[in-house]
Amino acid sequence: MKALAALIATLAPATAFAASTLHEDNSGIFVWVFLGFCALIVVVQVMPAVILMLGFAKGLSAKMSKAGVAVNK
């Protein structure tokens, strides 16, 4: 029990040295426009990939049902 009390007494003052203000990044409008543009590029690149994967799944399921493979429902 004394070890636990000593540990708490040692760690408790460490919170006194924590930062008292919020971190300001000073990002201007151009930084946010650039990040938005990067996000737009990522979304535009992901959309065709998702459509392609859905097409593969649709074609595979149609091929399996046409071949007479039983599908669990």
C-alpha positions, 0 to 999 in steps of 0.5 A: 500500500505504501508503494502505491501511495509513493507512486501516486505521490510521485506522479501527481506533481507531473500534471502541474507541468502540463500545458495550460493553453490549447495548441494553435496551429496557425493554419491559414486558409491556403493550408485548408484549401490544399488539404481539401484538394488532397482529400478530393483527389483521394475520394475521386481515386477511390470511387472508380475502385469501389465501382470496379469491386462492386462490378466484380462481385456482381459478375461473380455472383451472376456467374455462380448462380448461372452455373447452378451453385447453391447460394446460402440465403 
